[in-house]
Amino acid sequence: MYFNYFRNSANKSNFGDDSYPSLSQFPLLDAAINEAQANIQAPRGLIQNAALTAISVVLQGLVDIRKPNGQVAPTSLMLLAIADSGERKSTVENVFLKPIRAFQAKQGEEVKESQSVWKVKYDTWMVRRNGVLKAIMKKASKGLSADEEEKVLLALEKEAPAKPKEFKILYEDSTSEALFHGMYENLPAAGLISSEGGGVLEGRAFNDLSKQNAIWSGDSITIDRKTAESFKLVDARLTVSLMVQESVFSKYMAHKGGVSRGSGLWARFLICRPASTQGTRYVSTHVPSWYHQTQFASRLEHFLEMDLICFRGNKKEKEVIGFDSEAARLWVEIANDIESRMCAGGILYGLGDHGSKLVEVISRLAALLHCFEGFEGDISMSTLQAATDLAKWYSNDFIKLFGENSKENDEEQELNCWLDSFRKVGKRFVKKNYILQCGPGKFRKKAALEHVLLRLVNNSAIRILNYPGGKTIYVDLCPWQGGL
């Protein structure tokens, strides 16, 4: 059987279709998502992202995936939802992450007492240490040997009380330095979460793109610091989940999109841009039930307890989940089919960064769904198929955002935004040569500029003209005003 990743099927969404993939074979997840959608009436994509975020956060420190090619990889996910203000992003996120926040807060309260005891012991230890240092300084000032005091200091260093570690699993709108240092000092599996992700995108957390990519792959990263001791983060796991407004994401991509896309960062993300539900969110006197959300929360708490046991026991080994024989054969067919789609004329042509990570993302989804639902043994063919359909749905939105058509739209938007600066000061006509000389860098080549100007003309955003007898070509920025 040859598997076609983008095949059409009566039971599955066609490529380019925005209908959501069925999750019915994952009853716990499906019921929680359906219930939240009915109660909150937010876009399903936001709800789906929040649910997958919660699952990834609690499971990534417990489970790795062994792919049929023998490679073992993390199960951490990166997710991005693009939705404007008023779509209830924060509400959706809180519903699914509330159990994790509550668990973290409870552990934080319990560790406060031990931290208070540690502070007293540490202060006492520092007094003893400072006393020895003063004795060494006194002898050194007199030119006397301080060998005995140095021995005492060395022994004292070994007695330094260790600061109690904190079970901190969620970091919200955090800088990369605070995030990575927190993971180094405390729990090495964490989630970077933001329902208003503009601060994270524009902040320092996403300046360290190479580190974000490395930790997604399970590689060690070294953090060099000027004012504090450097450290190495080994075998860490990080889930990233951002919800951003369309304008914020567009601004980020205009400024830093080339670098982040070129680094392969966005290829690792499950990206969705769901349609708004505003205007259809009617209220009633019906009291909503959260029965399935309670079950979902209970399952999260089960894995959080396991995370806590591993944390307290300093256990770093993870359970490795593999595929059964049928699923392994299907995985190979999926991988080969996706590869074939990256050649010229294929749906993934020009999106090799995305295509090269798709099988990895599918594998991670399959492992997370398998474990969260409590399925026994290796990952089955049906679970892999469902994970593939889910990844395919996200892939549709990635292609819409970053495919060839989206590049042309971005170019039009970029030049038109630049031309807006003239419109705002009441200037209607700009010489074409002026744009060639002073416009955005990518449009300072004649062919590139003419290509985007033609598209803007076709969209009635501008028109091209020259005065009778003149050779100078002008761009009319406000053709809708008529005249001339």
Disulfide bonds with the S-S distance in Angstrom:
none
